[in-house]
Amino acid sequence: MKNPYTLAMDMQRQAWEGAAELAEKTRVAPERTETLENVEVGQTPSEVVYEENKLELLHYEPKTEEQRDVPILIVYALINKPYILDLQPDRSVVQTLLEAGFDVYLIDWGEPSALDRSLTLEDYVDRYIDNCVDVVRDRSGEDEINILGYCMGGTKSAMYASLYPEKVKNLALMASGLCFAGDGGVLELWGDEDYYDPDRVTDAYGNVPAEFLDVGFALMDPVANNVTKYVRFYDNMEDEDFVENFARMERWLSEGIDVAGATYEEFITDIYQENKLMENELVLGDRRVDLENIEMPVLQIVAEYDHLIPPNASKPFNDAIASEDTEILEFPTGHIGMSVSSRSHDELWPKVCEWFEQRAESDLESETGPDAGGEPADTDESDAALATDVDGDETGVDAGSGPGVGDDGVEIEIDGTDASGDLTGLSGVGDAYAEDLREAGVETIDDLAAASAADLATETGISPARLEDWIEQARSR
């Protein structure tokens, strides 16, 4: 039993420390409020090269003296603004692609007005995307271009690749909802036709308000979205970098985009409820979206802990298309983390760039190299380069817990789970904290022992003091 005098002294010490902490937070509060109100996003220089209705096609300034011939067009979702792909300079998908020498374009859909209530998936895919693709083709002088589709933008990109395969050289789909046969997660369950009628929403609102969608997304994890993140903000108020990162994400989350009513009805009914894309039954206007037309190389980039579009809502698509060159990069992060986490930019996006580069190189080899004439070039070296663990060490095709690398249907898991130790074995680390750490790339006790408390605090929002305690525990094992 503790000495009562010692207990009283401990309580007094804790009260003094709490008062000192509150005083410091009060002192910096005005500065942090200014940061929240004025934080900058989407800073990579660009120009608008095409406009149609609310849509703007952005072309980004190059970052390298020489650029690759085939440009990349990024097709974003219809909800939220696309600057999540250019959130800040050191965590920008756009900048990563530019620094790899790619010529990058991005579709900013803008926000539909009441007059756009009747816009359909056919309008977005067969008109808007096709017009943007033609602009990029004309400006680059290339008959075929690369397309990178994110989330709902990936779903639309897959439709486009089926309708216009002659214009798509390589197709990359990032966290894209493609397959909804019962394994598509919470959103598929909520959108089931037994429980949900999208027509009732559009009858009430016309276009579906961003606020309506935001409530649904927040309810997927109500404690984390409505309580925990604000507690973490308070705990880390003195850390200016943390506050800037928090402010950028909060600004993005608060700037949602309404969805055109007719498109929303089609997407929920045809894609979620009836799974028509995967069943090869989807029709846009008078044209069927035939998956047999998707013969170009296809890369799927999926997030292991994605609650919006879980891996099973994406991965089976590769088996349904005609392409013989399909790959999957599965990365241990969440739906948004794959765009903004530092680990994703260190480890995932260089591999995405490499995938595009390899296809450009293989085309050159097939035209000029010893394998010209239809025989595929030897890809052992390039495949081995992709089969690396998260530390960059070669693992070989059978290494780790994930599938190996083959010529067809390649699946590459970048999970770094060969280190040992369950995080929940540490004092103070429960399942919720363990999931936060995993989404930041810390899968095991060994990973945690090698981590930086400051970096993890920025990634997870967990207080540095708590992280330092866990790291010390991990290192002592």
Salt bridges, closest charged atoms under 4 A:
ASP10 OD2 - LYS2 NZ 2.93
GLU17 OE2 - ARG13 NH1 3.11
GLU21 OE2 - LYS25 NZ 3.54
GLU24 OE2 - ARG27 NH2 2.67
GLU31 OE1 - ARG32 NH1 3.65
GLU47 OE2 - ARG139 NH2 3.98
GLU52 OE2 - ARG127 NH1 3.30
ASP103 OD1 - HIS59 NE2 2.57
ASP116 OD2 - LYS54 NZ 2.77
ASP123 OD1 - ARG127 NH2 3.39
ASP126 OD1 - ARG287 NH1 3.32
ASP130 OD1 - LYS167 NZ 2.83
ASP134 OD1 - ARG137 NH1 2.75
ASP134 OD1 - LYS167 NZ 2.99
GLU238 OE1 - LYS25 NZ 3.10
GLU244 OE1 - ARG248 NH2 3.86
GLU250 OE2 - LYS229 NZ 2.74
GLU255 OE1 - LYS81 NZ 3.86
GLU255 OE2 - ARG251 NE 3.27
GLU265 OE2 - ARG117 NH2 2.95
ASP270 OD1 - LYS276 NZ 3.42
GLU274 OE1 - LYS276 NZ 3.40
ASP290 OD2 - ARG288 NH2 3.29
ASP306 OD2 - HIS335 ND1 2.70
ASP325 OD1 - ARG359 NH2 3.05
GLU327 OE2 - ARG359 NH2 2.91
GLU330 OE1 - LYS315 NZ 2.84
GLU347 OE1 - ARG343 NE 2.98
GLU357 OE2 - ARG68 NH2 3.11
ASP363 OD2 - LYS169 NZ 2.58
GLU411 OE2 - LYS315 NZ 2.87
GLU435 OE2 - HIS307 NE2 2.95
ASP436 OD2 - ARG232 NH2 2.12
GLU439 OE2 - HIS307 NE2 3.97
GLU459 OE2 - ARG91 NH2 3.58
